[in-house]
Amino acid sequence: MQNDFLSLIFPKVCYACGKSLFKREDCICIYCHYHLPHTNFHLSSDNPVIKLFWGRTNIYSASSMYLFNKGSKVQHLIHQLKYRGKKEIGVSLGRYYGRELKSSSLFSSVDMIIPVPLHLKKLRERGYNQSESFGEGLAYSMKVANESSILVRSRVSQTQTRRSRFERWKNVEEIFQVTTPEKIEGKHILLADDVVTTGSTLEACANKILEVPGTKVSVATIASTLY
């Protein structure tokens, strides 16, 4: 009763379209869930995201939930998740997408989720890591651990905006470290991030993980600029 009363004063709205949510809807309304640009990349072994890494690093499988366009509802979702403190968006999307990944043969063998880390300075400024929120949701649905302390960022990288692919790669080439390699030895790791553009950050993370014997790395992001 109290929750119903509060919802009249502070109605929950869809973070994608801004319309009021019904009782059983969470963060995103059913209409947006069905009409946002789903990629279905998790069903293909040669989708645009996995092709991005061909010849660069050994990624087992890769996928993104949505296609990203400037000014779109997907960009609005990412902006609220990343800059407006709405980390519940990441958890909700992760739970939804985790169910799809779990049913795909390309991702069903994943043993652990590792979110792309933020540097401690940026983490303190923002208060949370949006990729960790997404990883939390993925881990819940895929029934695996979400480990945010195994891969760390050793220094702050400069902004990637307006950098070329090579410049982005050089910017993040040596800034990640694996803290406890024994915990991931022989495991299939799923790297979680918000958006993939050039793949430079994910490539740098994957290369560090793949230095550990027996590891296999896959990638899952909320959105992709690749078509």
N, C-alpha and C positions, 0 to 999 in steps of 0.2 A: 504494500500500500504506500509506504514512504517513498519507494523508488518511483512508483507511478506518479506521485505528487510532485517529486523533484523533476521528473521528465516534462511536466507541464510548464515548469518555470525555466528549466534549463534543458530544452529538448536536445536529444542526441541527433546529430546530423551526419550524413554521409560525407566523408572527407574527400570524395571525388566530385560529387555534384552539388553538395550543400543542402540537399533535401532531407527532411526528417526521416529518421530510421524507424522501422517497425520494431516490435518487441524482440523478435528473434534475430534481427540483423545486427551485425557487429562491424563497426567502422565504415563499411562500404555496403551500400544497398544492393539488393539482389539484381536490380536492373543494371547497375554499373558492373557488377561481377560478370554478367553475361555479355555486356556490350563494350567493355574495355578491350583494347587490342591484344588479346592473348596470342602468343607466338606458337604454342604447341611444339617448341623446339625440343622439348624433353622426349619427344617421340622419334626424333631423327638423329642419326649418328653423323650426318654431314650438314648440319644447320649452320647459319652464318656465324654464330658465336664460337662453335668449336673450330670452324675454318680460320677464324682470327688467329688462333694459336698454332696452326699448322706451320711447321718449319721454325717455330720460335721456342716452344717448350712442349714437354710431353704431357698434355692434358688428356685424361681418359674420356671424359664426357663433359659437355657444357651446355647450359641452357639459361634462358631468361623468361620470366613470367610474362612480361608485357613489352610491347614496342614503345619507344620513347619518342615523342615529338614535342617541339617547343610550343608552349601555350596549351598543351593538352591536359586532360584530366590526370593522366599518369604523371606528368611533370608537377601538377598541383599536389598530388599525393606525395611524391618524393620530396618536394619542398617542405611540406608540413612535417614529414617524418624527420628530415635532416636539420631544419632550422627553426621549427615551431614547437619543438618539444613533444610531438605526438608519436612517441615511440611505440604506442600500442598499434599503430598502423603496421609497423614492421612485424610485430608478433602475429597479428591477424593474417597478413599476407603470407607469412612464413608457414603458418598452420595450414592454410589453404593450399599453397604450392607444395608443401611437404607431402601431402596426400597424393598429389599427382606424380611427384618424383618417386615416391615409394612404389608406385604401381608400374614404373618404367624399368625395363630390364637394364637400361643404361645407368640407373642410379640405385637400384635395389640393394647393391652390395656395400653401400656407404657405411662406414663404421663410426664416423665422427664428423661433426660440423666444426669448422674453425672460421670465425668471422675475420674479415680483413681488419686489422687493428688500427686504432688511432694512436698517435703519440699521447703520452700522459698529459702534456700541456694542453693539447686540444681537447682531450677527454674531460679535463677539469673545467675548461671553458664551456663546453657544450653540455656536460653533465651525463652524457651517455653516448654510446656508439651505435649509430643507426644500423650498422651491419650486424652487430651483436643481437639487436632486437629481432631482425629478420632471421638470424641463425637460431634464436630461441624458439621461434615458431616452427621452423624447419625441423629442429631436433625433437620437438614435441610430437609432431605427426610421423616422423620417420623412426621414432623410438630409439634414438641414439643420443650421445652426449653432445652438448654445445660447449666447447672448450675455448675460452677467450684469453687464457694466460699462456698458452703454448707457443703462439706466434706473436711477437711483439715488434713494435716499430721503435728503432733505436734513436732516430732523430726525426725532426719535423721536416717534411718535404715542402718545397715551394709549390705554390698553386700550379695546377696543371692546365688551367685555362689558357687558350691561345698558343699552347705549345705543340710542336710537331710530334709525330709518333716517336721518332728517335729521341727528341728532347725529353719527352715524358718517360721513356725507358731509362735514360741516363739519370733522370731526377729521382728515380726510386730503386735503381739497380742494387744498391747495397744498404738499404735502410731497415731491412727486416731480419730478425733473428729467431731461431727456434730455441726455446728455453729448456725444454725437457724432451729431447729426441727419443728417449726410451719409451715414452708414452704413445708415440705414433708409429714406431717401427712395425713394418708389415701391415699397416692399416690403409684403408681406402678413405681419404680425407675429402670432404666437400667444403670448398672455400665459398663463403657467403659474402655478398657485397650488394650495394644498392643499385648502381648503374655500371654497365660496361660500355666503354666508348672505344678506346684504342687497346685496352687490355693490358697496358703496361704495368699497372699496380698488381693485378692478378698474376701476371707472368712472373714478377719479382717474388711474390709470395709463394707461388708454386715451385719456383726454382729452389728456394730455401727448404721447403718441405721435402722435395725430391732428393735432396742431399742425404736424407735419412734412409737407410737401407730398407728395401721392400715396400716403400710407400707408393701409393697411387693417388693421383689428385684429379678431382672433378670440380666444376665451377657451377654455381647457381646465383643468379642475380634477380633483383626485382624487375629491372628494366634493361633494355638494350637499345642502342641507337643504330644497330645493324639490321639490315633487311635482306 
